[in-house]
């Protein structure tokens, strides 16, 4: 559990994809509020890593 964020997490790592599953620990968690306002589900956030970005800097 990540108590300061009010969640517990699990990470799933595949060849080129990392998935983070987040479960709220209470109804006061920001994630609980997101779930409540999106009853059909959805992505809370996503991140894209660009391995070649350092070439542009």
Buried (B, 14 or more C-beta within 10 A) or exposed (E): EEEEBBBEEEEEEEEEEEEEEBEBBEEEBEBBEBBEEEEEEEEEEEEEEEEEEEEEE
